Amino acid sequence: MCGIVGYVGPRSAVEILIPGLARLEYRGYDSAGVAFWEEKGIAIIKQAGRIADLERSLARAGVPDARAGIGHTRWATHGVPNTINAHPHRDCTGQVIVVHNGIIENWMELKAELEANGHEFASETDTEVVAHMIEEMPEVALEEAVRLVMKRAEGALALAVMRSSDSQLLVGARRGSPLVVGRGEGENFLGSDIPAFLEHTRKMIVVDDDRVVAIRPESVTVTDLDGNPVEAAERLIEWDLEAAEKGGYATFMEKEIFEQPKAIADTLRGRIGPNGLVRLTEFAEAERRLREIDKVFVVACGTSFHAAMMAKYAIERWTRLPVEIDIASEFRYRDPVLDRRSLVIGISQSGETLDTLAAVRYARAQGSVLVGVSNVVDSALAREADAVLYTRAGPEIGVAATKTFTTQLVALQLIGLHLAQVRGTMDEGTIVNLVQGIRRLPASVEAVLETVPDITELAKELADTRDVFFLGRSGDFPVAMEGALKLKEIAYVRAEGYAAGEMKHGPIALIEPGVLVVGVATDSHVRGKTLSNMAEMKARGATILLVLAEGHRDEALSVADHIVEVPSGPDLIYTVTSVVPLQVLAYQIASARGLDVDKPRNLAKTVTVE
């Protein structure tokens, strides 16, 4: 996720671009840059770090009196977050300038073609291929050149492009990643989100998928990829600026819950081959050693540890390798037995969690293979690892993890299936069927989010509950643990997660009228046992809320007081859908209590102390 801003009109472009980027910094904050016209052509100033760092660079250079330009704030997906990889990017001649939000899946193929034609690349990004592709078409109008690029590029793209031959033209294009136009009087704006220009105009046009938009001071024209004019509806923005930064949602956490379908789709993008198998190019250099491993350790903290729990079930089932999971802060102190045939997977959304870093460094000292799962490119965890799989969830502003957790689950599923492929422990047909289930996850999570109004009403009814147990078995057990943690984190409710079968070994003594028990029953081969455990809780007076795979309501009617149905799919894969209602439940209970869900007390987003 990145932020794009563009302006063309009579005012100083840089004075429009920089505040616009600052309002989009929630979309990316590892680097930023602007491009603008000056007497000698198009100038670029970019800087690793925050918008404030870019402002200081501009101040040193002197703010130009440019009348058009584009800007970008980056959340890295390809190439480390440094000044070279920061956007904007240029072609070999410096005449074509591009910023981009999204992922170009076939960029390596396109880059190889361009290099064969003599193009030299300055960055490690996928975005730069667009500038060089347009460079190959110097006699083609810029709008048409962008249309041709869109026809060849695969994946998610929101583009803003400038060319030095026309100082009054910006061209944008969109597929999969958001892009909007702001309409002004004698000036027009481009942005990846409304806050980019809301200070200046409330008139906007949403650019639809596979559309190209040409923006001049006095005009905005939209075409399809064949050049046919498209009528674009102008809308009036009714939000204020604060609401616009949250996309119209009440809080960042709510916004991030609803971003999960796209975050999952982005995490999958380019990682499934045309044959339906998993394709992890990130693991190419570690492939030989992955074939030789005989044991797996997964280390993480907090929410990431619950993802590790799911990884244990998946990797053992799919690869037949023994898997141990550890809370990272305990890992090195128990003196685990590691060697060169051990695979250690470290999970951290920030990649900077000190306990997890200490654990993987301990493993490296033992010669183990290290794989990182992180949401931040070039984080400390990524630098330690032999291979890293980025979750591509984009910035997560809310302290409590939502989209970073579900994308971790998906990333770990991909790793498990990849290990099964390279080790030959499952036939390809079975893997393809599981991958098809993974591909359906964005749409399935979207379907779960349609039940939010029902969960909201239920949360109001349960808002005064003080004691809650979350129960599940097999793949549902990590989901139950995560549900309990979310309720603790943001609603400050005493909540415990247990393996459902464990309740009769002591904790059932706490079950009495007034206690809420949330059961997760989506894993097909233990569903019957989970429902039996729920009956035991109900017999002792508990109120039962059941998260249930669709199609099994009749089995649960005698047990549950409340049922939330989620789409059904392959076991372990569809743990992703079952966690979403629990995020929403915690969010709505916290909101009903008037709590600040984005900044829960005593918590920090990244834990960098041991």
HELIX and SHEET records of a PDB file:
HELIX    1   1 ALA A   13  ARG A   23  1                                  11    
HELIX    2   2 GLU A   25  ARG A   27  5                                   3    
HELIX    3   3 ILE A   51  ALA A   61  1                                  11    
HELIX    4   4 TRP A  107  ALA A  116  1                                  10    
HELIX    5   5 GLU A  128  GLU A  135  1                                   8    
HELIX    6   6 LEU A  142  ARG A  152  1                                  11    
HELIX    7   7 ILE A  194  ALA A  196  5                                   3    
HELIX    8   8 LEU A  241  GLU A  245  1                                   5    
HELIX    9   9 PHE A  252  PHE A  258  1                                   7    
HELIX   10  10 GLN A  260  LEU A  268  1                                   9    
HELIX   11  11 THR A  281  ALA A  286  5                                   6    
HELIX   12  12 GLU A  287  GLU A  292  1                                   6    
HELIX   13  13 GLY A  302  THR A  319  1                                  18    
HELIX   14  14 ALA A  328  PHE A  331  1                                   4    
HELIX   15  15 ARG A  332  ARG A  334  5                                   3    
HELIX   16  16 LEU A  354  ALA A  365  1                                  12    
HELIX   17  17 ALA A  380  GLU A  384  1                                   5    
HELIX   18  18 LYS A  403  ARG A  423  1                                  21    
HELIX   19  19 GLU A  428  ARG A  439  1                                  12    
HELIX   20  20 LEU A  441  LEU A  449  1                                   9    
HELIX   21  21 VAL A  452  LEU A  462  1                                  11    
HELIX   22  22 ASP A  476  ALA A  491  1                                  16    
HELIX   23  23 ALA A  500  HIS A  505  5                                   6    
HELIX   24  24 PRO A  507  LEU A  510  5                                   4    
HELIX   25  25 SER A  524  VAL A  526  5                                   3    
HELIX   26  26 ARG A  527  LYS A  538  1                                  12    
HELIX   27  27 ARG A  553  ALA A  556  1                                   4    
HELIX   28  28 THR A  575  ALA A  592  1                                  18    
SHEET    1   A 8 GLY A  41  ALA A  48  0                                        
SHEET    2   A 8 SER A  31  GLU A  38 -1                                        
SHEET    3   A 8 ALA A  68  ARG A  74 -1                                        
SHEET    4   A 8 GLY A   3  VAL A   8 -1                                        
SHEET    5   A 8 ASN A 188  GLY A 191 -1                                        
SHEET    6   A 8 VAL A 180  ARG A 183 -1                                        
SHEET    7   A 8 LYS A 203  VAL A 206 -1                                        
SHEET    8   A 8 GLU A 234  LEU A 236 -1                                        
SHEET    1   B 6 HIS A  89  ARG A  90  0                                        
SHEET    2   B 6 VAL A  96  ILE A 104 -1                                        
SHEET    3   B 6 GLY A 155  ARG A 163 -1                                        
SHEET    4   B 6 LEU A 170  ARG A 175 -1                                        
SHEET    5   B 6 ARG A 211  ARG A 216 -1                                        
SHEET    6   B 6 SER A 219  ASP A 224 -1                                        
SHEET    1   C 5 VAL A 323  ILE A 327  0                                        
SHEET    2   C 5 LYS A 295  ALA A 300  1                                        
SHEET    3   C 5 SER A 342  SER A 348  1                                        
SHEET    4   C 5 VAL A 369  SER A 374  1                                        
SHEET    5   C 5 ALA A 387  TYR A 390  1                                        
SHEET    1   D 5 ARG A 494  ALA A 499  0                                        
SHEET    2   D 5 ASP A 467  GLY A 472  1                                        
SHEET    3   D 5 LEU A 516  ALA A 521  1                                        
SHEET    4   D 5 THR A 543  ALA A 549  1                                        
SHEET    5   D 5 HIS A 562  VAL A 566  1                                        
END                                                                             
